Amino acid sequence: MKTMDIFLDIYRLLLERPKLSSKSDAVVQKLADYLEEHWENKLDPEQIVSEFKLNYRYMSTLFTTKMGISLFNYHERLRIHKSAELLRTTTFNVSEVSDRLHFTNPYYFSRVFRKVMGESPTEYIRNIYRT
């Protein structure tokens, strides 16, 4: 059941985007695509500014307005959903997934994972093997 919830959440995040109707919508779409391509990395405002040649505060506000979620939270949720996929499909343990996603430490990763998924990575893994 949790797996279905994850897929539905990812579906909502990735596929239910507003239709492009203006330049600002195109910027938001490109930002979302960029975040999806760079999900393994920490959110780096300087890299985003370098890539898009726009003011970060402007892009962040625009993204929040159009998507209904902040740039940071969108990226964080993408990373956690991808980490859940890694935990489900690989033999990586929590520390290895945390390192792969460049979290400062496994405890912080676990805290963010719990915030997004509603359970700790360990509970998540346990529930996978239970079903």
Secondary structure, DSSP 8 states (H G I E B T S, - for coil): -HHHHHHHHHHHHHH------SHHHHHHHHHHHHHHHTTTS---HHHHHHHH-S-HHHHHHHHHHHHSS-HHHHHHHHHHHHHHHHHHHS---HHHHHHHTT-S-HHHHHHHHHHHHSS-HHHHHHHHHH-
